[in-house]
Amino acid sequence: MDKKKIMIAGAAVGVVIIGVIVYFLVAGNSGREKTVALKPENWDAPFSTSKEMIDEVFAMFDEEDMPATFDVFLKGLESGKINMVWKLWELRRQCPQGMDRYNCNSRILAYLMRKYPGAGGEKLATLVKRYLEFEEVMSITRMSDDLTMRERYDIMRKKRHEIFQPDEEALVFGMEEAKMDLADKSAAFFKETAGQSGNQRVKAYEEMRKKAMGRYYDEFVKDEPSFDRYETEIALRDTDFSKVNSSEQAALTNSIRVRYFGEAGAARMAAVEKQLAAEDQAEKNYEAAEAKFLKENPNLTGDAKEAALKKLRSQYMGEEEADAYARRKQYEDAMKAMNVTP
């Protein structure tokens, strides 16, 4: 259970950090983004207002999932329903293959300012320009390979503090920052409430999440996978599980599963769990038989040895599972030989 708690508490941090870093890996490797050396001031250049340009950008970008008005867009940013960076990348994917980054981004800016005319479009264009400047700065920022993912994220966060106004940064990165805050507080929560009853911890944990996520809580919960919530509750109730026998543990687990996945879902999970337990036991039985066989046949080598072990594996696991087991062991052995933990 301790390992599960560590994984749950750290999962949000890992996902957020990896997601942010991937932005810049993608930007650096995209074929349409290589041909123009950019400078942040380029984004303040005037846009073409020709009918041809307007027709081009609306044909290229206007889609049903774009907010109808700037007010709708702004409310989406404020609540976390809309991620401006993801939206920008969705638009970028509509640029023709081979179009350089400057021309692609310039057309996106032209489109947004005409899709949302007036002060709203100007504000949105400013947010995009700030992000483009941040993206450009990060593309030339070199980080030591010795840095952790969290240290890399902190460098990126410091860089964007230098570029964005606080209210602008909240619109672009607010949900991301709230998730980081929640991840830190979740890790502390598990340590500070260890030993408390499940009901007490579950209630306190949700109150902590609401406070940490703030205005983003509703959208955060909407997007949260049921399985993540289920695993978190199981971890929060570890004290409850430790006080009952195995049959009562199974009953408690099933009641929680029914609440999150329904009767049918809980039944499927139990069936899969039973199958996995059977496969695990079969592997243990085989490994004991393998050890005994090798002890009794110390002179067996080469193809004869492998053929005998393959037959033994099939007896305990079935042919398909035996082959999968052999491939996994080969992979693990190769990783160990390279001093890498698989």
C-alpha positions as a Markdown table, in Angstrom:
| # | Residue | x | y | z |
|---|---|---|---|---|
| 1 | Met | 0.0 | 0.0 | 0.0 |
| 2 | Asp | 2.9 | 2.4 | 0.7 |
| 3 | Lys | 4.1 | 2.0 | -2.9 |
| 4 | Lys | 0.6 | 2.8 | -4.2 |
| 5 | Lys | 0.4 | 5.9 | -2.1 |
| 6 | Ile | 3.7 | 7.2 | -3.4 |
| 7 | Met | 2.5 | 6.5 | -7.0 |
| 8 | Ile | -0.8 | 8.3 | -6.5 |
| 9 | Ala | 0.8 | 11.3 | -4.8 |
| 10 | Gly | 3.4 | 11.7 | -7.5 |
| 11 | Ala | 1.4 | 10.8 | -10.5 |
| 12 | Ala | -0.1 | 14.3 | -11.1 |
| 13 | Val | 3.4 | 15.9 | -10.8 |
| 14 | Gly | 4.8 | 13.5 | -13.4 |
| 15 | Val | 2.0 | 13.9 | -15.9 |
| 16 | Val | 2.1 | 17.7 | -15.7 |
| 17 | Ile | 5.8 | 18.0 | -15.9 |
| 18 | Ile | 6.2 | 15.5 | -18.7 |
| 19 | Gly | 3.4 | 17.1 | -20.6 |
| 20 | Val | 5.0 | 20.5 | -20.5 |
| 21 | Ile | 8.4 | 19.3 | -21.5 |
| 22 | Val | 6.9 | 17.4 | -24.4 |
| 23 | Tyr | 5.7 | 20.7 | -25.8 |
| 24 | Phe | 9.2 | 21.8 | -26.5 |
| 25 | Leu | 10.4 | 18.4 | -27.7 |
| 26 | Val | 7.5 | 18.4 | -30.3 |
| 27 | Ala | 8.2 | 22.0 | -31.3 |
| 28 | Gly | 11.9 | 21.2 | -31.8 |
| 29 | Asn | 11.1 | 18.2 | -34.0 |
| 30 | Ser | 8.2 | 19.3 | -36.1 |
| 31 | Gly | 9.0 | 19.6 | -39.8 |
| 32 | Arg | 6.9 | 22.7 | -40.3 |
| 33 | Glu | 8.7 | 24.5 | -37.5 |
| 34 | Lys | 12.3 | 24.5 | -38.6 |
| 35 | Thr | 12.8 | 26.9 | -41.4 |
| 36 | Val | 12.5 | 30.4 | -39.7 |
| 37 | Ala | 14.8 | 31.7 | -37.0 |
| 38 | Leu | 12.3 | 33.5 | -34.7 |
| 39 | Lys | 12.6 | 36.6 | -32.5 |
| 40 | Pro | 9.8 | 37.4 | -30.0 |
| 41 | Glu | 9.4 | 40.9 | -31.4 |
| 42 | Asn | 8.4 | 39.4 | -34.8 |
| 43 | Trp | 5.0 | 38.6 | -33.4 |
| 44 | Asp | 4.2 | 42.3 | -33.1 |
| 45 | Ala | 4.5 | 42.8 | -36.8 |
| 46 | Pro | 1.3 | 44.0 | -38.5 |
| 47 | Phe | -1.0 | 41.3 | -40.0 |
| 48 | Ser | -2.3 | 41.3 | -43.5 |
| 49 | Thr | -6.0 | 42.4 | -43.7 |
| 50 | Ser | -6.5 | 41.3 | -47.3 |
| 51 | Lys | -9.6 | 39.4 | -48.2 |
| 52 | Glu | -7.4 | 36.6 | -49.4 |
| 53 | Met | -5.7 | 36.3 | -46.0 |
| 54 | Ile | -9.0 | 36.4 | -44.2 |
| 55 | Asp | -10.5 | 33.8 | -46.4 |
| 56 | Glu | -7.4 | 31.6 | -46.1 |
| 57 | Val | -7.3 | 31.6 | -42.3 |
| 58 | Phe | -11.0 | 30.9 | -41.9 |
| 59 | Ala | -10.8 | 28.1 | -44.3 |
| 60 | Met | -7.8 | 26.7 | -42.5 |
| 61 | Phe | -8.8 | 27.0 | -38.8 |
| 62 | Asp | -12.6 | 27.7 | -38.3 |
| 63 | Glu | -14.0 | 24.6 | -36.7 |
| 64 | Glu | -17.1 | 23.7 | -34.6 |
| 65 | Asp | -15.1 | 23.2 | -31.4 |
| 66 | Met | -13.8 | 26.8 | -31.3 |
| 67 | Pro | -15.7 | 28.9 | -28.8 |
| 68 | Ala | -18.4 | 31.0 | -30.4 |
| 69 | Thr | -17.4 | 34.2 | -28.7 |
| 70 | Phe | -14.4 | 35.6 | -26.8 |
| 71 | Asp | -16.5 | 35.7 | -23.5 |
| 72 | Val | -17.0 | 31.9 | -23.9 |
| 73 | Phe | -13.3 | 31.4 | -24.6 |
| 74 | Leu | -12.3 | 33.6 | -21.6 |
| 75 | Lys | -14.7 | 31.7 | -19.2 |
| 76 | Gly | -13.2 | 28.4 | -20.5 |
| 77 | Leu | -9.7 | 29.7 | -19.7 |
| 78 | Glu | -10.7 | 30.9 | -16.3 |
| 79 | Ser | -12.4 | 27.6 | -15.3 |
| 80 | Gly | -9.7 | 25.4 | -16.8 |
| 81 | Lys | -12.2 | 23.9 | -19.3 |
| 82 | Ile | -10.1 | 25.3 | -22.1 |
| 83 | Asn | -6.3 | 24.8 | -22.2 |
| 84 | Met | -5.0 | 27.6 | -24.4 |
| 85 | Val | -1.7 | 25.8 | -25.2 |
| 86 | Trp | -3.5 | 22.6 | -26.3 |
| 87 | Lys | -5.9 | 24.8 | -28.3 |
| 88 | Leu | -3.0 | 26.5 | -30.0 |
| 89 | Trp | -1.5 | 23.1 | -30.9 |
| 90 | Glu | -4.8 | 22.0 | -32.3 |
| 91 | Leu | -4.8 | 25.0 | -34.6 |
| 92 | Arg | -1.1 | 24.4 | -35.5 |
| 93 | Arg | -2.0 | 20.9 | -36.8 |
| 94 | Gln | -4.3 | 22.5 | -39.3 |
| 95 | Cys | -1.4 | 24.4 | -41.0 |
| 96 | Pro | -0.3 | 22.8 | -44.3 |
| 97 | Gln | 2.6 | 20.4 | -44.0 |
| 98 | Gly | 5.8 | 22.3 | -44.8 |
| 99 | Met | 4.6 | 25.7 | -43.6 |
| 100 | Asp | 7.2 | 27.2 | -41.3 |
| 101 | Arg | 6.4 | 28.2 | -37.8 |
| 102 | Tyr | 6.3 | 31.9 | -38.3 |
| 103 | Asn | 3.8 | 31.7 | -41.1 |
| 104 | Cys | 1.7 | 29.1 | -39.3 |
| 105 | Asn | 1.6 | 31.1 | -36.0 |
| 106 | Ser | 1.0 | 34.4 | -37.9 |
| 107 | Arg | -2.1 | 32.9 | -39.5 |
| 108 | Ile | -3.4 | 31.6 | -36.2 |
| 109 | Leu | -3.0 | 35.1 | -34.7 |
| 110 | Ala | -4.8 | 36.7 | -37.7 |
| 111 | Tyr | -7.6 | 34.1 | -37.4 |
| 112 | Leu | -8.1 | 34.7 | -33.7 |
| 113 | Met | -8.2 | 38.5 | -34.1 |
| 114 | Arg | -10.9 | 38.2 | -36.7 |
| 115 | Lys | -12.8 | 35.4 | -35.1 |
| 116 | Tyr | -13.0 | 37.5 | -31.9 |
| 117 | Pro | -12.9 | 41.2 | -33.1 |
| 118 | Gly | -12.3 | 44.0 | -30.8 |
| 119 | Ala | -10.7 | 44.1 | -27.3 |
| 120 | Gly | -11.3 | 40.3 | -26.8 |
| 121 | Gly | -9.4 | 39.3 | -29.9 |
| 122 | Glu | -6.6 | 41.7 | -28.9 |
| 123 | Lys | -6.4 | 40.2 | -25.4 |
| 124 | Leu | -6.3 | 36.6 | -26.8 |
| 125 | Ala | -3.7 | 37.6 | -29.3 |
| 126 | Thr | -1.5 | 39.0 | -26.5 |
| 127 | Leu | -1.8 | 35.8 | -24.6 |
| 128 | Val | -0.7 | 33.8 | -27.6 |
| 129 | Lys | 2.2 | 36.2 | -28.3 |
| 130 | Arg | 3.4 | 35.8 | -24.7 |
| 131 | Tyr | 3.2 | 32.1 | -25.1 |
| 132 | Leu | 5.1 | 32.2 | -28.4 |
| 133 | Glu | 7.8 | 34.2 | -26.7 |
| 134 | Phe | 8.0 | 31.8 | -23.8 |
| 135 | Glu | 8.1 | 28.8 | -26.2 |
| 136 | Glu | 10.9 | 30.5 | -28.1 |
| 137 | Val | 12.9 | 31.2 | -24.9 |
| 138 | Met | 12.5 | 27.6 | -23.8 |
| 139 | Ser | 13.6 | 26.2 | -27.1 |
| 140 | Ile | 17.0 | 27.8 | -26.7 |
| 141 | Thr | 17.3 | 27.2 | -22.9 |
| 142 | Arg | 19.7 | 24.4 | -22.1 |
| 143 | Met | 19.2 | 22.3 | -19.1 |
| 144 | Ser | 21.6 | 19.9 | -17.5 |
| 145 | Asp | 20.9 | 16.2 | -17.9 |
| 146 | Asp | 21.4 | 15.9 | -14.1 |
| 147 | Leu | 18.3 | 17.9 | -13.3 |
| 148 | Thr | 15.2 | 16.1 | -12.1 |
| 149 | Met | 11.9 | 16.5 | -14.0 |
| 150 | Arg | 10.7 | 18.8 | -11.1 |
| 151 | Glu | 13.8 | 21.0 | -11.4 |
| 152 | Arg | 13.3 | 21.3 | -15.1 |
| 153 | Tyr | 9.7 | 22.4 | -14.5 |
| 154 | Asp | 10.8 | 25.0 | -11.9 |
| 155 | Ile | 13.1 | 26.5 | -14.5 |
| 156 | Met | 10.3 | 26.7 | -17.1 |
| 157 | Arg | 8.0 | 28.2 | -14.4 |
| 158 | Lys | 10.7 | 30.9 | -13.6 |
| 159 | Lys | 11.0 | 31.7 | -17.3 |
| 160 | Arg | 7.3 | 32.3 | -17.8 |
| 161 | His | 7.1 | 34.5 | -14.7 |
| 162 | Glu | 9.5 | 36.8 | -16.6 |
| 163 | Ile | 7.3 | 36.9 | -19.6 |
| 164 | Phe | 3.7 | 36.8 | -18.5 |
| 165 | Gln | 1.8 | 39.2 | -16.3 |
| 166 | Pro | 0.3 | 37.3 | -13.3 |
| 167 | Asp | -3.3 | 37.5 | -14.6 |
| 168 | Glu | -2.2 | 36.3 | -18.0 |
| 169 | Glu | -0.1 | 33.4 | -16.6 |
| 170 | Ala | -3.2 | 32.3 | -14.6 |
| 171 | Leu | -5.3 | 32.1 | -17.8 |
| 172 | Val | -2.7 | 30.1 | -19.6 |
| 173 | Phe | -1.2 | 27.9 | -16.9 |
| 174 | Gly | -3.7 | 28.2 | -14.0 |
| 175 | Met | -5.0 | 24.6 | -14.2 |
| 176 | Glu | -1.5 | 23.2 | -14.5 |
| 177 | Glu | -0.3 | 25.2 | -11.5 |
| 178 | Ala | -3.3 | 24.0 | -9.4 |
| 179 | Lys | -2.5 | 20.4 | -10.3 |
| 180 | Met | 1.1 | 20.9 | -9.2 |
| 181 | Asp | -0.1 | 22.4 | -5.9 |
| 182 | Leu | -2.6 | 19.5 | -5.5 |
| 183 | Ala | 0.2 | 16.9 | -6.1 |
| 184 | Asp | 2.4 | 18.4 | -3.4 |
| 185 | Lys | -0.4 | 18.7 | -0.9 |
| 186 | Ser | -1.6 | 15.1 | -1.7 |
| 187 | Ala | 1.8 | 13.7 | -0.8 |
| 188 | Ala | 1.9 | 15.7 | 2.4 |
| 189 | Phe | -1.7 | 14.6 | 3.2 |
| 190 | Phe | -1.0 | 10.9 | 3.0 |
| 191 | Lys | 1.9 | 11.3 | 5.5 |
| 192 | Glu | 0.0 | 13.6 | 7.9 |
| 193 | Thr | -3.2 | 11.5 | 8.0 |
| 194 | Ala | -1.6 | 8.1 | 8.2 |
| 195 | Gly | -3.5 | 5.9 | 10.7 |
| 196 | Gln | -6.8 | 7.9 | 10.5 |
| 197 | Ser | -10.0 | 6.1 | 9.6 |
| 198 | Gly | -11.0 | 5.8 | 5.9 |
| 199 | Asn | -14.2 | 7.9 | 6.2 |
| 200 | Gln | -12.3 | 10.7 | 7.9 |
| 201 | Arg | -9.5 | 10.7 | 5.4 |
| 202 | Val | -11.7 | 10.5 | 2.3 |
| 203 | Lys | -13.8 | 13.5 | 3.5 |
| 204 | Ala | -10.7 | 15.5 | 4.5 |
| 205 | Tyr | -8.9 | 14.6 | 1.2 |
| 206 | Glu | -11.8 | 15.9 | -0.9 |
| 207 | Glu | -11.9 | 19.2 | 1.1 |
| 208 | Met | -8.2 | 19.6 | 0.6 |
| 209 | Arg | -8.6 | 19.0 | -3.2 |
| 210 | Lys | -11.3 | 21.6 | -3.5 |
| 211 | Lys | -9.2 | 24.2 | -1.7 |
| 212 | Ala | -6.1 | 23.3 | -3.8 |
| 213 | Met | -7.8 | 23.3 | -7.1 |
| 214 | Gly | -9.9 | 26.4 | -6.4 |
| 215 | Arg | -11.9 | 27.7 | -9.4 |
| 216 | Tyr | -10.6 | 24.8 | -11.5 |
| 217 | Tyr | -12.1 | 22.1 | -9.2 |
| 218 | Asp | -15.3 | 21.4 | -11.2 |
| 219 | Glu | -13.5 | 21.0 | -14.5 |
| 220 | Phe | -10.8 | 18.9 | -12.9 |
| 221 | Val | -13.3 | 16.5 | -11.4 |
| 222 | Lys | -15.1 | 16.2 | -14.7 |
| 223 | Asp | -11.9 | 15.0 | -16.5 |
| 224 | Glu | -10.7 | 12.8 | -13.6 |
| 225 | Pro | -10.8 | 9.1 | -14.6 |
| 226 | Ser | -13.0 | 7.0 | -12.3 |
| 227 | Phe | -10.2 | 4.5 | -11.9 |
| 228 | Asp | -7.9 | 7.1 | -10.5 |
| 229 | Arg | -10.5 | 8.2 | -7.9 |
| 230 | Tyr | -11.1 | 4.5 | -7.0 |
| 231 | Glu | -7.4 | 3.8 | -6.5 |
| 232 | Thr | -7.0 | 6.9 | -4.4 |
| 233 | Glu | -9.9 | 5.9 | -2.1 |
| 234 | Ile | -8.5 | 2.4 | -1.7 |
| 235 | Ala | -5.2 | 4.0 | -0.6 |
| 236 | Leu | -7.0 | 6.4 | 1.7 |
| 237 | Arg | -8.7 | 3.5 | 3.4 |
| 238 | Asp | -5.6 | 1.5 | 4.1 |
| 239 | Thr | -6.1 | 1.6 | 7.9 |
| 240 | Asp | -9.6 | 0.2 | 7.4 |
| 241 | Phe | -8.2 | -2.7 | 5.4 |
| 242 | Ser | -5.5 | -3.4 | 8.0 |
| 243 | Lys | -8.1 | -3.9 | 10.7 |
| 244 | Val | -10.2 | -6.6 | 9.0 |
| 245 | Asn | -9.7 | -10.1 | 7.6 |
| 246 | Ser | -9.3 | -11.1 | 4.0 |
| 247 | Ser | -12.9 | -11.8 | 3.3 |
| 248 | Glu | -14.0 | -8.5 | 4.8 |
| 249 | Gln | -11.2 | -6.8 | 2.8 |
| 250 | Ala | -12.7 | -8.3 | -0.4 |
| 251 | Ala | -16.2 | -7.2 | 0.6 |
| 252 | Leu | -15.0 | -3.6 | 1.3 |
| 253 | Thr | -13.1 | -3.5 | -2.0 |
| 254 | Asn | -16.2 | -4.7 | -3.9 |
| 255 | Ser | -18.4 | -2.1 | -2.3 |
| 256 | Ile | -16.1 | 0.7 | -3.4 |
| 257 | Arg | -15.8 | -0.8 | -6.9 |
| 258 | Val | -19.6 | -0.9 | -7.2 |
| 259 | Arg | -19.8 | 2.7 | -6.2 |
| 260 | Tyr | -17.4 | 3.8 | -8.9 |
| 261 | Phe | -18.1 | 1.2 | -11.7 |
| 262 | Gly | -21.5 | -0.3 | -11.0 |
| 263 | Glu | -22.2 | -4.0 | -10.3 |
| 264 | Ala | -21.2 | -5.2 | -13.8 |
| 265 | Gly | -17.9 | -3.2 | -13.7 |
| 266 | Ala | -17.1 | -4.6 | -10.2 |
| 267 | Ala | -17.8 | -8.1 | -11.4 |
| 268 | Arg | -15.4 | -7.7 | -14.4 |
| 269 | Met | -12.7 | -6.3 | -12.1 |
| 270 | Ala | -13.1 | -9.2 | -9.8 |
| 271 | Ala | -12.8 | -11.7 | -12.7 |
| 272 | Val | -9.7 | -10.0 | -14.0 |
| 273 | Glu | -8.2 | -9.9 | -10.6 |
| 274 | Lys | -8.9 | -13.6 | -10.2 |
| 275 | Gln | -7.3 | -14.4 | -13.5 |
| 276 | Leu | -4.2 | -12.3 | -12.7 |
| 277 | Ala | -3.9 | -14.1 | -9.3 |
| 278 | Ala | -4.1 | -17.5 | -11.1 |
| 279 | Glu | -1.4 | -16.4 | -13.6 |
| 280 | Asp | 0.8 | -15.2 | -10.8 |
| 281 | Gln | 0.4 | -18.5 | -8.9 |
| 282 | Ala | 1.1 | -20.5 | -12.1 |
| 283 | Glu | 4.4 | -18.5 | -12.6 |
| 284 | Lys | 5.4 | -19.2 | -9.0 |
| 285 | Asn | 4.6 | -22.9 | -9.4 |
| 286 | Tyr | 6.6 | -23.0 | -12.6 |
| 287 | Glu | 9.6 | -21.2 | -11.1 |
| 288 | Ala | 9.7 | -23.7 | -8.2 |
| 289 | Ala | 9.5 | -26.6 | -10.7 |
| 290 | Glu | 12.2 | -25.0 | -12.8 |
| 291 | Ala | 14.6 | -24.7 | -9.8 |
| 292 | Lys | 13.9 | -28.3 | -8.9 |
| 293 | Phe | 14.4 | -29.4 | -12.6 |
| 294 | Leu | 17.7 | -27.6 | -13.0 |
| 295 | Lys | 19.0 | -28.9 | -9.7 |
| 296 | Glu | 18.2 | -32.5 | -10.8 |
| 297 | Asn | 19.7 | -31.9 | -14.3 |
| 298 | Pro | 22.9 | -29.9 | -13.8 |
| 299 | Asn | 24.5 | -31.2 | -17.0 |
| 300 | Leu | 21.7 | -30.2 | -19.3 |
| 301 | Thr | 22.7 | -27.3 | -21.5 |
| 302 | Gly | 22.0 | -25.5 | -24.8 |
| 303 | Asp | 19.0 | -26.4 | -27.0 |
| 304 | Ala | 18.1 | -29.5 | -24.9 |
| 305 | Lys | 17.9 | -27.4 | -21.7 |
| 306 | Glu | 15.7 | -24.7 | -23.4 |
| 307 | Ala | 13.4 | -27.3 | -25.0 |
| 308 | Ala | 12.9 | -29.0 | -21.6 |
| 309 | Leu | 12.2 | -25.7 | -19.9 |
| 310 | Lys | 9.8 | -24.6 | -22.6 |
| 311 | Lys | 7.8 | -27.9 | -22.2 |
| 312 | Leu | 7.8 | -27.3 | -18.4 |
| 313 | Arg | 6.5 | -23.8 | -18.8 |
| 314 | Ser | 3.7 | -24.9 | -21.1 |
| 315 | Gln | 2.6 | -27.5 | -18.6 |
| 316 | Tyr | 2.2 | -24.9 | -15.9 |
| 317 | Met | 1.1 | -21.8 | -17.9 |
| 318 | Gly | -0.2 | -23.0 | -21.3 |
| 319 | Glu | 1.7 | -22.4 | -24.5 |
| 320 | Glu | 0.7 | -18.7 | -25.1 |
| 321 | Glu | 1.4 | -17.6 | -21.6 |
| 322 | Ala | 4.6 | -19.6 | -21.5 |
| 323 | Asp | 5.9 | -17.8 | -24.6 |
| 324 | Ala | 5.0 | -14.4 | -23.1 |
| 325 | Tyr | 6.7 | -15.3 | -19.9 |
| 326 | Ala | 9.9 | -16.3 | -21.7 |
| 327 | Arg | 10.0 | -13.1 | -23.7 |
| 328 | Arg | 9.5 | -11.0 | -20.6 |
| 329 | Lys | 12.3 | -12.8 | -18.8 |
| 330 | Gln | 14.6 | -12.3 | -21.8 |
| 331 | Tyr | 13.9 | -8.6 | -21.7 |
| 332 | Glu | 14.4 | -8.3 | -18.0 |
| 333 | Asp | 17.8 | -10.2 | -18.3 |
| 334 | Ala | 18.9 | -7.9 | -21.1 |
| 335 | Met | 18.0 | -4.8 | -18.9 |
| 336 | Lys | 19.9 | -6.2 | -16.0 |
| 337 | Ala | 22.9 | -6.9 | -18.2 |
| 338 | Met | 22.9 | -3.2 | -19.1 |
| 339 | Asn | 22.4 | -2.3 | -15.4 |
| 340 | Val | 19.0 | -0.8 | -16.2 |
| 341 | Thr | 15.9 | -1.5 | -14.1 |
| 342 | Pro | 13.0 | -2.5 | -16.4 |
